[in-house]
Amino acid sequence: MFLSTFEKQLDAKRRIVVPQEFRALVSGPFDGVFCFPSIEADCIEGGGQALFDRYLGVIEELPFGDPVRSALETSVLGGMAKMSFDTAGRITLPEHLCDMFGLTDWVAVVGLGDRFQIWTREAFQAHRAAQRELAREGLAQLRAQQRAARLGAAQ
């Protein structure tokens, strides 16, 4: 699983060192990662062959010509970049993805289990704060539902 958050600096050639922990997770047909514009947020999403296969499976479940299938094909497959690691464990982010999300200097590489995201450091700090609040609210609601279910079952 991709875990934790790492702050990394892009160099002048848009190269970033992928954390060793992440590189170890993406062994497969080639030594690198797949990256594309995230559908969920304003960042780059990436992962290994397993993530690519998962998205492809979702796309192939939809009938040819379905508007959601077309949107996923355009967003994921059409926006995908296949990047190999160099000898230092770096990938070079495509210029269009860096421009799309304003990646110029320090970035946050965020593990999300079966995938990771690359954000500007500032955008991720704001996103993380909003996500923490949503998680708190969601957990409080879940606990209230569980308490109500236990009380209902006890009667």
Backbone as CSV, one residue per row, in Angstrom:
resi,resn,N_x,N_y,N_z,CA_x,CA_y,CA_z,C_x,C_y,C_z
1,MET,0.826,-1.184,0.000,0.000,0.000,0.000,0.871,1.248,0.000
2,PHE,0.400,2.255,-0.728,1.069,3.557,-0.706,0.619,4.264,0.566
3,LEU,1.551,4.543,1.468,1.238,5.158,2.745,2.109,6.371,2.991
4,SER,1.594,7.320,3.735,2.311,8.485,4.231,2.319,9.625,3.212
5,THR,2.891,10.730,3.644,3.017,11.920,2.805,4.473,12.343,2.816
6,PHE,4.996,12.641,1.647,6.387,13.060,1.495,6.413,14.400,0.771
7,GLU,7.236,15.313,1.239,7.439,16.565,0.510,8.721,16.415,-0.305
8,LYS,8.592,16.734,-1.582,9.716,16.593,-2.507,9.830,17.864,-3.341
9,GLN,11.003,18.118,-3.855,11.207,19.294,-4.688,11.427,18.871,-6.136
10,LEU,10.672,19.508,-7.038,10.895,19.287,-8.468,12.161,20.007,-8.863
11,ASP,12.966,19.387,-9.713,14.131,20.110,-10.215,13.759,20.865,-11.489
12,ALA,14.695,21.515,-12.101,14.428,22.356,-13.278,13.891,21.552,-14.462
13,LYS,14.154,20.241,-14.475,13.670,19.385,-15.566,12.364,18.676,-15.210
14,ARG,11.699,19.105,-14.113,10.428,18.534,-13.643,10.601,17.094,-13.134
15,ARG,11.796,16.782,-12.652,12.032,15.451,-12.098,11.754,15.465,-10.606
16,ILE,11.233,14.349,-10.133,10.944,14.186,-8.709,11.416,12.803,-8.295
17,VAL,12.019,12.728,-7.122,12.418,11.428,-6.581,11.175,10.776,-5.988
18,VAL,10.825,9.620,-6.504,9.683,8.865,-5.973,10.167,8.158,-4.710
19,PRO,9.424,8.292,-3.604,9.862,7.636,-2.365,10.153,6.151,-2.585
20,GLN,11.225,5.677,-1.966,11.633,4.274,-2.109,10.485,3.325,-1.788
21,GLU,9.698,3.667,-0.756,8.574,2.817,-0.372,7.577,2.672,-1.517
22,PHE,7.382,3.744,-2.279,6.445,3.712,-3.408,7.032,2.938,-4.579
23,ARG,8.333,3.123,-4.831,8.969,2.413,-5.951,8.880,0.905,-5.753
24,ALA,9.008,0.456,-4.514,8.961,-0.975,-4.227,7.583,-1.571,-4.517
25,LEU,6.541,-0.752,-4.493,5.173,-1.241,-4.677,4.746,-1.390,-6.131
26,VAL,5.471,-0.812,-7.046,5.004,-0.787,-8.431,5.781,-1.702,-9.353
27,SER,6.431,-2.711,-8.789,7.154,-3.635,-9.656,6.149,-4.329,-10.568
28,GLY,6.512,-4.457,-11.808,5.605,-5.060,-12.782,6.294,-5.156,-14.124
29,PRO,5.494,-5.021,-15.198,6.048,-5.178,-16.542,7.108,-4.138,-16.888
30,PHE,7.069,-2.982,-16.225,8.112,-1.998,-16.456,8.442,-1.327,-15.135
31,ASP,9.599,-0.703,-15.050,10.085,-0.090,-13.822,9.673,1.372,-13.800
32,GLY,8.426,1.641,-13.373,7.946,3.006,-13.340,6.514,3.082,-12.855
33,VAL,5.876,4.215,-13.150,4.505,4.457,-12.698,3.664,5.028,-13.834
34,PHE,2.350,4.912,-13.658,1.376,5.546,-14.530,0.845,6.767,-13.787
35,CYS,0.777,7.903,-14.442,0.220,9.111,-13.829,-0.757,9.760,-14.800
36,PHE,-1.769,10.418,-14.244,-2.790,11.091,-15.051,-3.485,12.125,-14.181
37,PRO,-4.247,13.055,-14.782,-4.978,14.030,-13.971,-6.028,13.313,-13.130
38,SER,-6.023,13.573,-11.840,-6.995,12.942,-10.945,-8.406,13.380,-11.319
39,ILE,-9.346,12.464,-11.196,-10.751,12.778,-11.424,-11.342,13.414,-10.169
40,GLU,-10.809,13.064,-9.006,-11.360,13.500,-7.726,-10.898,14.872,-7.264
41,ALA,-9.730,15.298,-7.664,-9.143,16.515,-7.106,-8.199,17.159,-8.114
42,ASP,-7.743,18.354,-7.806,-6.825,19.081,-8.685,-5.389,18.692,-8.377
43,CYS,-5.026,17.493,-8.826,-3.693,16.956,-8.587,-3.439,15.848,-9.600
44,ILE,-2.236,15.324,-9.563,-1.868,14.172,-10.386,-2.134,12.920,-9.563
45,GLU,-2.698,11.910,-10.188,-2.890,10.619,-9.536,-1.944,9.624,-10.194
46,GLY,-1.429,8.703,-9.409,-0.512,7.736,-9.977,-0.521,6.420,-9.241
47,GLY,0.104,5.451,-9.861,0.227,4.126,-9.273,0.902,3.194,-10.256
48,GLY,0.855,1.936,-9.925,1.482,0.927,-10.762,0.493,0.246,-11.686
49,GLN,0.891,-0.890,-12.203,0.072,-1.656,-13.139,-1.289,-2.006,-12.540
50,ALA,-1.328,-2.299,-11.235,-2.593,-2.673,-10.593,-3.611,-1.529,-10.669
51,LEU,-3.169,-0.292,-10.490,-4.084,0.849,-10.587,-4.565,1.016,-12.028
52,PHE,-3.650,0.898,-12.978,-4.023,0.994,-14.387,-5.065,-0.074,-14.725
53,ASP,-4.821,-1.306,-14.285,-5.751,-2.405,-14.556,-7.114,-2.154,-13.913
54,ARG,-7.101,-1.566,-12.724,-8.365,-1.275,-12.028,-9.194,-0.258,-12.814
55,TYR,-8.575,0.822,-13.252,-9.299,1.813,-14.052,-9.773,1.211,-15.371
56,LEU,-8.933,0.423,-16.001,-9.318,-0.209,-17.257,-10.524,-1.125,-17.051
57,GLY,-10.551,-1.853,-15.946,-11.684,-2.712,-15.630,-12.974,-1.924,-15.462
58,VAL,-12.905,-0.789,-14.781,-14.088,0.067,-14.597,-14.567,0.575,-15.957
59,ILE,-13.642,1.014,-16.783,-13.993,1.528,-18.117,-14.647,0.430,-18.956
60,GLU,-14.067,-0.764,-18.944,-14.574,-1.850,-19.784,-15.923,-2.395,-19.325
61,GLU,-16.325,-2.118,-18.086,-17.655,-2.527,-17.613,-18.767,-1.707,-18.269
62,LEU,-18.430,-0.516,-18.715,-19.421,0.369,-19.328,-19.529,0.062,-20.819
63,PRO,-20.727,0.169,-21.390,-20.880,-0.118,-22.811,-20.168,0.921,-23.677
64,PHE,-19.657,0.446,-24.809,-19.005,1.338,-25.769,-19.978,2.447,-26.156
65,GLY,-19.493,3.680,-26.147,-20.338,4.812,-26.501,-21.034,5.462,-25.318
66,ASP,-21.009,4.824,-24.152,-21.601,5.413,-22.952,-20.831,6.705,-22.628
67,PRO,-21.537,7.794,-22.314,-20.854,9.064,-22.050,-19.893,9.009,-20.854
68,VAL,-20.222,8.226,-19.829,-19.312,8.107,-18.684,-18.059,7.340,-19.096
69,ARG,-18.239,6.292,-19.920,-17.072,5.555,-20.419,-16.178,6.488,-21.226
70,SER,-16.777,7.271,-22.107,-15.990,8.213,-22.924,-15.251,9.220,-22.058
71,ALA,-15.932,9.716,-21.014,-15.288,10.682,-20.113,-14.109,10.047,-19.382
72,LEU,-14.288,8.807,-18.911,-13.195,8.108,-18.233,-12.046,7.806,-19.189
73,GLU,-12.374,7.390,-20.398,-11.322,7.115,-21.388,-10.519,8.374,-21.675
74,THR,-11.228,9.490,-21.850,-10.541,10.755,-22.144,-9.705,11.213,-20.958
75,SER,-10.300,11.173,-19.766,-9.613,11.679,-18.576,-8.460,10.794,-18.138
76,VAL,-8.712,9.486,-18.061,-7.700,8.579,-17.529,-6.740,8.118,-18.624
77,LEU,-7.268,7.442,-19.630,-6.389,6.888,-20.668,-5.766,7.982,-21.526
78,GLY,-6.572,8.981,-21.912,-6.050,10.069,-22.742,-5.088,10.984,-22.009
79,GLY,-5.217,11.051,-20.676,-4.330,11.907,-19.893,-3.161,11.181,-19.265
80,MET,-3.052,9.878,-19.521,-2.060,9.063,-18.839,-0.662,9.222,-19.419
81,ALA,0.293,9.234,-18.517,1.705,9.232,-18.889,2.353,8.041,-18.192
82,LYS,3.117,7.295,-18.939,3.841,6.138,-18.410,5.285,6.594,-18.211
83,MET,5.726,6.622,-16.957,7.037,7.183,-16.642,7.932,6.145,-15.985
84,SER,9.086,5.949,-16.549,10.058,5.008,-15.999,10.960,5.714,-14.994
85,PHE,11.450,4.952,-14.020,12.400,5.487,-13.048,13.779,5.573,-13.683
86,ASP,14.503,6.643,-13.373,15.900,6.699,-13.796,16.734,6.005,-12.713
87,THR,18.041,6.017,-12.851,18.906,5.303,-11.908,18.842,5.882,-10.497
88,ALA,18.395,7.137,-10.357,18.278,7.761,-9.039,16.871,7.608,-8.453
89,GLY,15.988,6.856,-9.144,14.629,6.663,-8.648,13.702,7.836,-8.927
90,ARG,14.069,8.637,-9.938,13.257,9.803,-10.283,12.373,9.504,-11.490
91,ILE,11.266,10.245,-11.561,10.454,10.292,-12.775,10.425,11.737,-13.228
92,THR,10.208,11.928,-14.515,10.062,13.275,-15.049,8.592,13.505,-15.333
93,LEU,7.995,14.430,-14.611,6.580,14.720,-14.794,6.372,15.453,-16.112
94,PRO,5.352,15.072,-16.867,5.087,15.750,-18.136,4.748,17.224,-17.915
95,GLU,5.209,18.047,-18.823,5.004,19.492,-18.703,3.519,19.840,-18.600
96,HIS,2.673,19.164,-19.412,1.256,19.509,-19.402,0.600,19.217,-18.050
97,LEU,1.039,18.169,-17.356,0.481,17.875,-16.035,0.965,18.881,-14.996
98,CYS,2.224,19.266,-15.092,2.748,20.286,-14.170,2.015,21.607,-14.375
99,ASP,1.812,21.987,-15.635,1.105,23.236,-15.932,-0.348,23.172,-15.453
100,MET,-0.990,22.035,-15.652,-2.400,21.871,-15.289,-2.628,22.113,-13.799
101,PHE,-1.675,21.693,-12.954,-1.865,21.775,-11.506,-0.898,22.732,-10.814
102,GLY,-0.143,23.504,-11.581,0.743,24.508,-10.998,1.919,23.930,-10.232
103,LEU,2.411,22.781,-10.658,3.545,22.145,-9.989,4.833,22.770,-10.503
104,THR,5.506,23.528,-9.652,6.729,24.203,-10.075,7.891,24.006,-9.119
105,ASP,7.609,23.773,-7.854,8.684,23.726,-6.866,8.454,22.578,-5.887
106,TRP,8.006,22.866,-4.686,7.770,21.828,-3.695,6.417,21.181,-3.906
107,VAL,6.393,19.852,-3.825,5.156,19.092,-3.991,4.984,18.133,-2.815
108,ALA,3.742,17.717,-2.625,3.434,16.682,-1.641,3.061,15.425,-2.410
109,VAL,3.711,14.318,-2.081,3.408,13.012,-2.665,2.668,12.242,-1.570
110,VAL,1.394,11.956,-1.831,0.491,11.476,-0.791,0.027,10.050,-1.098
111,GLY,0.326,9.117,-0.212,-0.105,7.739,-0.376,-1.563,7.572,0.011
112,LEU,-2.321,6.878,-0.847,-3.747,6.643,-0.617,-4.105,5.168,-0.746
113,GLY,-3.232,4.315,-0.277,-3.507,2.876,-0.341,-3.071,2.280,-1.664
114,ASP,-4.011,2.171,-2.620,-3.684,1.555,-3.906,-3.189,2.556,-4.938
115,ARG,-3.045,3.814,-4.527,-2.618,4.871,-5.448,-1.953,5.979,-4.651
116,PHE,-1.396,6.940,-5.363,-0.844,8.121,-4.701,-1.234,9.344,-5.508
117,GLN,-1.093,10.508,-4.881,-1.376,11.767,-5.559,-0.186,12.692,-5.392
118,ILE,-0.020,13.597,-6.372,1.026,14.609,-6.315,0.336,15.969,-6.379
119,TRP,0.525,16.767,-5.347,-0.104,18.078,-5.183,0.966,19.161,-5.045
120,THR,0.585,20.418,-5.294,1.442,21.495,-4.807,1.366,21.409,-3.285
121,ARG,2.413,21.789,-2.629,2.444,21.683,-1.167,1.316,22.502,-0.533
122,GLU,1.090,23.698,-1.012,0.063,24.572,-0.443,-1.342,24.028,-0.698
123,ALA,-1.602,23.550,-1.905,-2.929,23.008,-2.220,-3.212,21.777,-1.363
124,PHE,-2.194,20.949,-1.137,-2.433,19.764,-0.315,-2.708,20.137,1.135
125,GLN,-2.028,21.145,1.654,-2.287,21.553,3.037,-3.751,21.959,3.204
126,ALA,-4.298,22.695,2.260,-5.710,23.097,2.324,-6.618,21.882,2.163
127,HIS,-6.289,21.009,1.217,-7.086,19.795,0.986,-7.084,18.902,2.224
128,ARG,-5.918,18.734,2.835,-5.811,17.879,4.021,-6.666,18.427,5.157
129,ALA,-6.676,19.727,5.353,-7.492,20.328,6.416,-8.980,20.067,6.155
130,ALA,-9.411,20.238,4.913,-10.820,19.988,4.568,-11.163,18.514,4.739
131,GLN,-10.264,17.626,4.356,-10.499,16.188,4.485,-10.571,15.756,5.947
132,ARG,-9.734,16.354,6.792,-9.777,16.030,8.229,-11.124,16.412,8.821
133,GLU,-11.651,17.570,8.446,-12.950,18.008,8.946,-14.050,17.062,8.462
134,LEU,-14.003,16.699,7.191,-14.989,15.760,6.642,-14.898,14.404,7.344
135,ALA,-13.684,13.948,7.607,-13.489,12.667,8.302,-14.049,12.735,9.722
136,ARG,-13.810,13.838,10.429,-14.355,13.997,11.784,-15.876,13.930,11.765
137,GLU,-16.482,14.687,10.848,-17.945,14.707,10.760,-18.494,13.333,10.387
138,GLY,-17.872,12.692,9.421,-18.315,11.373,8.984,-18.190,10.335,10.086
139,LEU,-17.098,10.377,10.829,-16.895,9.427,11.917,-17.914,9.667,13.034
140,ALA,-18.194,10.928,13.349,-19.198,11.241,14.378,-20.572,10.716,13.957
141,GLN,-20.931,10.876,12.695,-22.212,10.367,12.198,-22.256,8.844,12.268
142,LEU,-21.180,8.197,11.882,-21.112,6.740,11.922,-21.271,6.230,13.359
143,ARG,-20.575,6.866,14.288,-20.683,6.458,15.703,-22.103,6.654,16.215
144,ALA,-22.749,7.764,15.839,-24.133,8.014,16.266,-25.070,6.942,15.702
145,GLN,-24.858,6.554,14.455,-25.684,5.499,13.845,-25.466,4.160,14.554
146,GLN,-24.224,3.865,14.883,-23.919,2.618,15.577,-24.546,2.594,16.968
147,ARG,-24.480,3.734,17.696,-25.103,3.823,19.020,-26.612,3.625,18.919
148,ALA,-27.239,4.279,17.930,-28.688,4.157,17.749,-29.063,2.718,17.427
149,ALA,-28.270,2.044,16.618,-28.551,0.647,16.268,-28.427,-0.254,17.497
150,ARG,-27.407,-0.014,18.328,-27.230,-0.816,19.555,-28.394,-0.584,20.511
151,LEU,-28.819,0.655,20.664,-29.941,0.962,21.563,-31.234,0.358,21.033
152,GLY,-31.436,0.394,19.722,-32.622,-0.196,19.113,-32.643,-1.711,19.268
153,ALA,-31.498,-2.331,19.169,-31.393,-3.791,19.297,-31.584,-4.223,20.745
154,ALA,-31.257,-3.345,21.698,-31.366,-3.675,23.121,-32.816,-3.596,23.601
155,GLN,-33.676,-2.961,22.858,-35.078,-2.808,23.298,-35.920,-3.981,22.938
